[in-house]
């Protein structure tokens, strides 16, 4: 974190990042704890949506975001695309159970395990100790993150291959598997990927991401810094604050792109589950409005699931970008206190 040259900075209790800045064990505790909170919120929200779900009203008009995501995965429907609700409560309860497991793991890393990862139950534990000025250490940790992301993509592709996902073109759940080597279609969708209307193309994209992430992860784990570690390569720049800024940038752009995608695409976001496509408007800032008849819409101020999802996602992405700019500038040494001081000096009345 930016200390502005102070070797012994102090922070208020509310500055939670200060506790984990240079302590990898505490960093893991924070990550796992956040995962537990997300897991609990997901399970609880899913049960809440299930409890108030009305089969006589289109799911897209009930702001059922969690049920809609499960529905696109073919969960809660039979092979003919008829809502049954089967498996939804089970998945929600499993999320609640796992949230407790994550919470326990977070407490163990915070209160019991080595906060600096200098030692651990396995010989490789010290390799994951955060060293901000050590590019070999950071690239090693990054590689493992990429591999986990790649495995998650493979899980999704295999789910579509074995279980099947909902295809709005036929109104039913079907298996989808374009293979793991058909990447040629990516070249044809470089500039029109928002309009993709084939589930095979969607799965091919995820298969390609899996290949890219696992290959990149293996590369980062196996390779080391080549040549002198210069300022051009990040010397003096790599820090907790810099990494945080890049993470926020990734989240921000993903949220904004997903908002534009979800507002129009009806293959990945079927009308049955999310409601009609949206129209982009501009006021103080961009926002999306419903284009269909929403007289029967329940909850979320009478808007469709798509409108709720897209607008919330866009603004989360927008504020993540602002956080990225803030932390990126601080990581480069910008002292915002001096800027505020200069502005207050300009506003002060001139002395007689």
C-alpha positions as CSV (number, residue, x, y, z in Angstrom):
1,X,0.0,0.0,0.0
2,X,1.1,3.6,-0.6
3,X,2.8,4.9,2.4
4,X,4.2,8.2,0.9
5,X,7.7,7.5,2.3
6,X,6.5,6.9,5.9
7,X,8.4,3.8,7.1
8,X,6.0,3.3,10.1
9,X,2.5,4.1,8.8
10,X,-0.5,3.5,11.0
11,X,-4.0,2.7,9.8
12,X,-7.5,2.9,11.2
13,X,-9.4,-0.3,12.0
14,X,-11.6,0.3,9.0
15,X,-8.6,0.0,6.6
16,X,-8.8,-3.8,6.2
17,X,-6.3,-4.0,3.4
18,X,-3.5,-2.8,5.7
19,X,-3.7,-6.1,7.6
20,X,-3.1,-8.3,4.6
21,X,-0.7,-6.2,2.5
22,X,2.5,-8.1,3.2
23,X,1.1,-11.2,4.9
24,X,0.2,-13.9,2.4
25,X,-1.6,-16.0,5.0
26,X,-3.9,-13.1,5.9
27,X,-4.3,-12.4,2.2
28,X,-5.6,-16.0,1.7
29,X,-7.9,-15.6,4.7
30,X,-9.4,-12.5,3.2
31,X,-10.0,-14.2,-0.1
32,X,-11.5,-17.3,1.4
33,X,-13.7,-15.3,3.7
34,X,-15.0,-13.2,0.8
35,X,-15.7,-16.5,-1.1
36,X,-17.7,-17.7,1.9
37,X,-19.8,-14.5,2.0
38,X,-20.5,-14.8,-1.7
39,X,-21.4,-18.4,-1.4
40,X,-23.8,-17.7,1.5
41,X,-25.5,-14.8,-0.4
42,X,-25.9,-17.0,-3.4
43,X,-27.5,-19.9,-1.5
44,X,-29.8,-17.7,0.5
45,X,-30.9,-15.6,-2.5
46,X,-31.6,-18.7,-4.5
47,X,-33.8,-20.1,-1.7
48,X,-35.6,-16.7,-1.5
49,X,-36.3,-16.6,-5.2
50,X,-37.5,-20.2,-5.1
51,X,-39.9,-19.5,-2.2
52,X,-41.6,-16.6,-4.1
53,X,-41.4,-18.2,-7.6
54,X,-44.7,-18.2,-9.5
55,X,-44.8,-20.8,-12.3
56,X,-47.7,-18.9,-13.9
57,X,-45.6,-15.9,-14.6
58,X,-42.5,-15.8,-16.9
59,X,-39.3,-16.3,-15.0
60,X,-37.9,-13.2,-16.8
61,X,-40.6,-11.1,-15.2
62,X,-39.9,-12.1,-11.7
63,X,-36.3,-10.8,-11.2
64,X,-35.2,-14.3,-10.5
65,X,-31.5,-13.8,-11.3
66,X,-30.2,-17.0,-9.6
67,X,-33.0,-19.2,-10.9
68,X,-32.5,-17.9,-14.4
69,X,-28.8,-18.8,-14.3
70,X,-29.6,-22.3,-13.1
71,X,-32.3,-22.6,-15.8
72,X,-29.8,-21.8,-18.5
73,X,-27.6,-24.6,-17.2
74,X,-30.6,-27.0,-17.6
75,X,-31.2,-27.2,-13.8
76,X,-34.8,-27.1,-12.6
77,X,-36.3,-28.2,-16.0
78,X,-37.0,-31.5,-17.6
79,X,-35.8,-32.5,-21.1
80,X,-38.8,-30.8,-22.7
81,X,-38.0,-27.5,-21.1
82,X,-40.8,-27.7,-18.5
83,X,-40.1,-26.1,-15.1
84,X,-39.9,-28.7,-12.3
85,X,-37.6,-27.0,-9.7
86,X,-35.7,-30.3,-9.3
87,X,-32.3,-29.8,-7.8
88,X,-32.6,-26.1,-7.2
89,X,-33.1,-26.3,-3.4
90,X,-30.3,-28.9,-3.1
91,X,-27.8,-26.6,-4.9
92,X,-28.8,-23.6,-2.7
93,X,-28.4,-25.6,0.5
94,X,-25.0,-26.9,-0.6
95,X,-23.9,-23.3,-1.1
96,X,-25.0,-22.5,2.4
97,X,-23.0,-25.5,3.7
98,X,-19.9,-24.6,1.7
99,X,-20.1,-21.0,3.0
100,X,-19.6,-22.4,6.5
101,X,-16.6,-24.4,5.3
102,X,-15.1,-21.4,3.6
103,X,-15.7,-19.3,6.8
104,X,-13.9,-22.0,8.9
105,X,-11.0,-22.0,6.5
106,X,-10.8,-18.2,6.6
107,X,-10.7,-18.3,10.4
108,X,-8.0,-21.0,10.4
109,X,-5.8,-18.9,8.1
110,X,-6.4,-15.8,10.1
111,X,-6.0,-17.2,13.7
112,X,-4.1,-20.5,13.5
113,X,-2.0,-20.9,10.3
114,X,1.3,-19.0,9.7
115,X,0.3,-15.4,8.6
116,X,3.4,-15.1,6.4
117,X,3.4,-18.6,4.9
118,X,7.0,-19.1,6.0
119,X,6.1,-22.6,7.0
120,X,3.3,-25.0,6.3
121,X,2.1,-28.6,6.2
122,X,3.6,-29.2,2.7
123,X,7.1,-28.2,1.4
124,X,5.7,-25.9,-1.3
125,X,3.9,-23.6,1.1
126,X,6.6,-21.0,1.4
127,X,6.6,-20.6,-2.4
128,X,3.2,-18.8,-2.1
129,X,4.5,-16.2,0.3
130,X,3.9,-12.7,-1.3
131,X,7.1,-10.9,-2.3
132,X,6.1,-7.8,-4.2
133,X,9.5,-7.0,-5.5
134,X,10.1,-10.6,-6.6
135,X,8.7,-11.2,-10.1
136,X,9.5,-15.0,-10.0
137,X,7.3,-15.3,-6.9
138,X,4.4,-13.3,-8.4
139,X,4.5,-15.1,-11.7
140,X,4.5,-18.4,-9.9
141,X,1.3,-17.5,-8.0
142,X,-0.3,-16.0,-11.1
143,X,0.2,-19.3,-12.9
144,X,-1.8,-21.3,-10.4
145,X,-4.6,-18.8,-10.6
146,X,-4.7,-19.2,-14.4
147,X,-4.8,-23.0,-14.2
148,X,-7.8,-22.9,-11.8
149,X,-9.7,-20.6,-14.1
150,X,-8.9,-22.9,-17.0
151,X,-10.2,-25.9,-15.1
152,X,-13.4,-24.0,-14.3
153,X,-13.9,-23.5,-18.1
154,X,-13.4,-27.2,-18.7
155,X,-16.0,-28.0,-16.1
156,X,-18.5,-25.8,-17.9
157,X,-17.7,-27.4,-21.3
158,X,-18.0,-30.9,-19.8
159,X,-21.3,-30.0,-18.1
160,X,-22.8,-29.0,-21.5
161,X,-21.4,-32.1,-23.0
162,X,-22.6,-34.6,-20.4
163,X,-25.7,-33.0,-18.8
164,X,-26.7,-30.4,-21.4
165,X,-27.8,-26.8,-21.2
166,X,-31.0,-25.0,-22.3
167,X,-31.3,-24.1,-26.0
168,X,-33.8,-21.3,-26.6
169,X,-33.9,-22.3,-30.3
170,X,-35.7,-25.5,-29.5
171,X,-37.1,-24.7,-26.0
172,X,-35.5,-27.6,-24.4
173,X,-32.3,-28.9,-22.7
174,X,-29.8,-30.5,-25.0
175,X,-26.2,-31.6,-24.9
176,X,-23.6,-29.4,-26.6
177,X,-20.1,-30.4,-27.5
178,X,-18.2,-28.8,-30.4
179,X,-14.9,-30.4,-29.4
180,X,-11.8,-28.9,-27.9
181,X,-9.9,-28.1,-31.1
182,X,-12.4,-26.1,-33.2
183,X,-11.0,-22.6,-32.6
184,X,-11.4,-21.4,-36.2
185,X,-14.8,-19.9,-35.4
186,X,-13.1,-17.5,-33.0
187,X,-11.6,-15.6,-36.0
188,X,-15.1,-15.1,-37.5
189,X,-16.4,-13.6,-34.3
190,X,-13.7,-11.1,-33.6
191,X,-16.0,-8.1,-34.1
192,X,-19.5,-9.5,-33.7
193,X,-19.2,-11.7,-30.6
194,X,-22.2,-9.9,-29.0
195,X,-24.4,-11.4,-31.6
196,X,-23.4,-15.1,-31.3
197,X,-26.5,-17.2,-31.6
198,X,-25.0,-20.7,-31.5
199,X,-24.4,-22.7,-28.3
200,X,-21.6,-24.6,-30.1
201,X,-19.8,-21.3,-30.7
202,X,-20.2,-20.4,-27.0
203,X,-18.8,-23.7,-25.9
204,X,-15.9,-23.4,-28.4
205,X,-15.0,-20.1,-26.9
206,X,-14.9,-21.5,-23.4
207,X,-12.8,-24.5,-24.6
208,X,-10.4,-22.0,-26.1
209,X,-10.2,-20.0,-22.9
210,X,-9.5,-23.2,-21.0
211,X,-6.6,-24.0,-23.4
212,X,-5.3,-20.4,-23.2
213,X,-5.5,-20.2,-19.4
214,X,-4.0,-23.6,-18.6
215,X,-1.2,-23.0,-21.1
216,X,-0.5,-19.5,-19.7
217,X,-0.6,-20.9,-16.2
218,X,1.9,-23.6,-17.0
219,X,4.1,-21.0,-18.6
220,X,4.1,-18.7,-15.6
221,X,4.8,-21.5,-13.2
222,X,7.7,-22.9,-15.2
223,X,9.4,-19.7,-16.3
224,X,11.5,-17.2,-14.4
225,X,12.6,-13.6,-14.9
226,X,14.7,-13.3,-18.0
227,X,17.4,-10.7,-18.0
228,X,17.7,-7.8,-15.6
229,X,14.7,-6.9,-13.5
230,X,14.2,-3.3,-14.8
231,X,11.6,-0.6,-14.2
232,X,10.1,-1.4,-17.6
233,X,9.4,-4.9,-16.3
234,X,7.8,-3.6,-13.0
235,X,10.7,-3.0,-10.7
236,X,9.6,-0.5,-8.0
237,X,6.0,-0.7,-9.3
238,X,4.8,-4.2,-8.3
239,X,2.9,-3.8,-5.0
240,X,-0.3,-4.9,-3.3
241,X,-1.9,-1.7,-4.5
242,X,-0.8,-2.3,-8.1
243,X,-2.1,-5.9,-8.1
244,X,-5.4,-4.6,-6.6
245,X,-5.7,-2.0,-9.3
246,X,-5.2,-4.6,-12.1
247,X,-7.7,-6.9,-10.5
248,X,-10.3,-4.2,-10.3
249,X,-9.6,-3.3,-14.0
250,X,-10.3,-6.9,-15.0
251,X,-13.5,-7.0,-13.0
252,X,-14.7,-3.7,-14.2
253,X,-14.3,-4.4,-17.9
254,X,-15.8,-7.9,-17.6
255,X,-18.8,-6.3,-15.8
256,X,-19.3,-3.7,-18.5
257,X,-18.9,-6.1,-21.4
258,X,-21.2,-8.6,-19.8
259,X,-23.8,-5.8,-19.4
260,X,-23.8,-5.0,-23.1
261,X,-23.8,-8.7,-23.9
262,X,-26.7,-9.6,-21.6
263,X,-28.8,-6.6,-22.8
264,X,-29.1,-8.0,-26.3
265,X,-28.1,-11.6,-26.5
266,X,-30.9,-14.1,-26.3
267,X,-29.0,-17.3,-26.8
268,X,-26.9,-17.2,-23.6
269,X,-29.6,-15.1,-21.9
270,X,-32.9,-16.6,-23.2
271,X,-36.0,-14.4,-23.2
272,X,-38.0,-17.0,-21.3
273,X,-35.6,-16.7,-18.3
274,X,-34.4,-13.1,-18.5
275,X,-37.2,-11.1,-20.3
276,X,-37.1,-9.2,-23.5
277,X,-34.0,-7.4,-24.8
278,X,-33.3,-3.9,-23.5
279,X,-32.8,-0.4,-25.0
280,X,-29.8,1.7,-24.1
281,X,-30.6,5.2,-22.9
282,X,-28.4,8.1,-21.7
283,X,-29.1,10.4,-18.9
284,X,-26.5,11.4,-16.3
285,X,-25.0,8.1,-17.2
286,X,-25.9,5.1,-19.5
287,X,-28.8,2.9,-18.4
288,X,-31.0,0.2,-19.9
289,X,-34.8,0.1,-20.0
290,X,-37.3,-2.6,-20.8
291,X,-38.8,-2.8,-24.3
292,X,-41.6,-5.3,-23.8
293,X,-44.8,-5.3,-21.8
294,X,-43.8,-5.3,-18.1
295,X,-47.2,-5.0,-16.6
296,X,-47.0,-8.4,-15.0
297,X,-43.4,-8.0,-13.7
298,X,-43.0,-8.8,-10.0
299,X,-40.4,-7.4,-7.7
300,X,-37.3,-5.1,-8.4
301,X,-39.6,-2.1,-9.0
302,X,-41.5,-3.9,-11.7
303,X,-38.6,-4.6,-14.2
304,X,-37.5,-7.7,-15.9
305,X,-34.7,-10.0,-14.7
306,X,-32.6,-8.8,-17.7
307,X,-33.0,-5.1,-16.7
308,X,-32.0,-5.8,-13.1
309,X,-29.0,-7.9,-14.1
310,X,-27.7,-5.6,-16.7
311,X,-28.0,-2.3,-14.9
312,X,-26.5,-3.7,-11.6
313,X,-23.7,-5.4,-13.5
314,X,-22.8,-2.3,-15.5
315,X,-22.6,0.0,-12.5
316,X,-20.6,-2.5,-10.5
317,X,-18.2,-2.6,-13.4
318,X,-18.2,1.2,-13.7
319,X,-17.2,1.7,-10.0
320,X,-14.6,-1.1,-10.3
321,X,-12.9,0.9,-13.1
322,X,-12.9,4.0,-10.8
323,X,-11.3,1.9,-8.1
324,X,-8.7,0.7,-10.6
325,X,-7.8,4.3,-11.5
326,X,-7.5,5.3,-7.9
327,X,-5.3,2.4,-6.8
328,X,-3.2,2.5,-10.0
329,X,-2.4,6.2,-9.5
330,X,-1.6,5.6,-5.8
331,X,0.7,2.6,-6.8
332,X,2.7,5.0,-9.0
333,X,3.2,7.4,-6.1
334,X,0.4,10.0,-6.7
335,X,-0.3,11.7,-3.4
336,X,-4.0,12.7,-3.5
337,X,-3.5,14.7,-0.3
338,X,-1.3,17.2,-2.1
339,X,-3.9,17.6,-4.8
340,X,-6.6,18.3,-2.3
341,X,-4.3,20.7,-0.5
342,X,-3.6,22.6,-3.7
343,X,-7.3,22.8,-4.5
344,X,-8.1,24.1,-1.0
345,X,-5.3,26.6,-1.4
346,X,-6.8,27.9,-4.6
347,X,-10.1,28.2,-2.9
348,X,-8.7,30.1,0.0
349,X,-9.2,34.0,-0.1
350,X,-6.1,36.0,-0.8
351,X,-4.5,37.7,2.3
352,X,-4.7,41.5,2.6
